[in-house]
Amino acid sequence: MYRVTQEIDFCYGHRLLNYAGKCKHLHGHNGRAVIVLEGEQLDDRGMLIDFGDIKREIRRWIDDTLDHRMILCQGDPALTALRELGEPLFVIDCNPTAENIARLIFEHAREKRLPVIEVSLWETPRAFATYSQNDCPPGTARG
């Protein structure tokens, strides 16, 4: 079995609804997504996947879609004001926890037909959440 891993750094803001701690307030993170791809076969170049393909399909999407944006739940009451201010947003259907953002990146990689088996999202240098293939068989989504 072959594995390829790529780390992608990006900045994002969020807040958690129905939460009693500090994260109930709008705040930001210097996040790091760690994407793990796996397969049994190498291509004719001797690669599972070219790192450039990961960059083109995942890193570019993160840069264009999540980087320097507020990632908020569709039910967040702050959305109206932030939209009126023209703030960059990415809206998801659930609380924007590290777990759910890792799942979001995983699902995007799957949509691009990459052999992703795991995505970890580091919110801080000491705290991360992981979403893996065991949680989401190909062709299904949790949510």
ABEGO torsion letter per residue (X at the ends): XBBBBBBBBBBBBBBBBGBABAAABBBBBBBBBBBBBBBABBBAAGBABBAAAAAAAAAAAAAAAABGBBBBBAABAAAAAAAAAGBBBBBBABBBBAAAAAAAAAAAAAAAGBBBABBBBBABAABBBBBBAAABBBGBBBX
